[in-house]
Amino acid sequence: MEQPIGVIDSGVGGLTVLHELKRQLPKEKFIYLGDTLRCPYGPKQEHEVIQYTWEMVTHLMTFDIKMLVIACNTATALVINQLKEQLPIPVVGVIEPGARAAIKATKTNHVGIIGTENTIKSKAYETALKSIKPSLTTVGVACPKFVPLIESGQFTEPGALEIVKESLEFIKDHPNLDTLILGCTHYPIIQPLIEEVVGEQITVLSSAVETGFEVSTLLTFYNMYNSLEGKLEEPVILTTGSLNVFQHLKEEIFQLKSASLKQITLS
Amino acid sequence: MEQPIGVIDSGVGGLTVLHELKRQLPKEKFIYLGDTLRCPYGPKQEHEVIQYTWEMVTHLMTFDIKMLVIACNTATALVINQLKEQLPIPVVGVIEPGARAAIKATKTNHVGIIGTENTIKSKAYETALKSIKPSLTTVGVACPKFVPLIESGQFTEPGALEIVKESLEFIKDHPNLDTLILGCTHYPIIQPLIEEVVGEQITVLSSAVETGFEVSTLLTFYNMYNSLEGKLEEPVILTTGSLNVFQHLKEEIFQLKSASLKQITLS
């Protein structure tokens, strides 16, 4: 019996990470839990985020997961060290993979980060970037309009490009910036719009993509690759909230049509 | 006293990996050993490559290295599993990071690999790629003219582009191929020529760059980052052969001017 990899998020944003994990590691089994009922975690008190995250983790541990991916920037910033210390399995967050990928990509050593107000305020990416490479210049800007744009589905409408343009105005003030981290797991959904606005000179990095790469690396080092050769198992998606938004996203955006979907209650 | 990261190669090719490690991890200390006297390992017998590699590793272990990077495709293919089993420190090769990066990058699931005759014959990249993602289409082609072109220094001359063009003729037969792995640590030195020939539609991946990323990932997971905040130490480069070629390369190509250079004897 192959053990699954557990993925948690406050809501649907982490599906970008699940999609990448499945694409980069098609032989692995995944179980995803989105706490949509209490989403978003951003404006919540710190102790609440810690409690909610532990509730999700405790639930997933009953599925005998072999690795935990925290596909949520807020939860990564607040709880990852606790989880790493206390869980008997490897724990991967979304911040460090994004930071490392930016260090790999930048030639000018000038890196931008966009994310929610809370992620930008936490300076979690800046801390991760500078702890590895102190000489970097960084700029972090919140794009509070992006999550509503994505969750409402309006990102496919003509006005969306204008909203993205306005939110990324700051780029013009940083002509040396050559790398932009999407520091929110929702943002890869509008990555084509972001790339259109920033132009070819700037490398846009998705934390979701880089987290997939990091999980792949760790599977080798912990010698944990799934040896399953036969039929591939589709991911299991659990949510504390409505099934509707997952149903739509998993089919229309993430090519996860055959993933099973189930509502659960966390206490 | 901070422990260094050890890097071994049969010769000078691994300097591309050292350069990337230093760029991505400026706070770390490195010690490099190139067995130039017995280079190249490609045409050697398997038991010789194993013996030579162990001699290099044994020498570097006396410097109390905290991690070992095998910056040589031949040695990675033949000895990495032994080293992983028997050494008390983490061991990183160049093949898996390159393979994983290709899986991350490809959209068409059609990946090319170029390398020396031996690396291509070993099918080490194909094995690594398909063990993770069996649905990939791969094509491996040897480019035996590249290493002489680089080691002779002629890659800066006008005829070089023509040689690269001829060697990469096979690309035309694979219109679906969107990702090309440089499966030899020498090749990043002529990456601009390779990119000019293959065009913008193909992502060219350097195993050297990806190995830097993998070492960075593992340093976090083993909680082994250098805490050094003060003066950065320059790499130490050891060679069993002539100092001349290292002297030229480290200054002209790799911006490792202040790295110290020393000739040693392995028994």
Interface residues (C-beta under 8 A of the other chain):
Chain A: Q24 L25 P26 K27 P90 E96 P97 R100 A101 I103 K104 S131 I132 K133 P134 S135 V209 G212 F213 E214 S216 T217 L218 T220 F221 Y225
Chain B: Q24 L25 P26 K27 P90 E96 P97 R100 A101 I103 K104 S131 I132 K133 P134 S135 V209 G212 F213 E214 S216 T217 L218 T220 F221 Y225
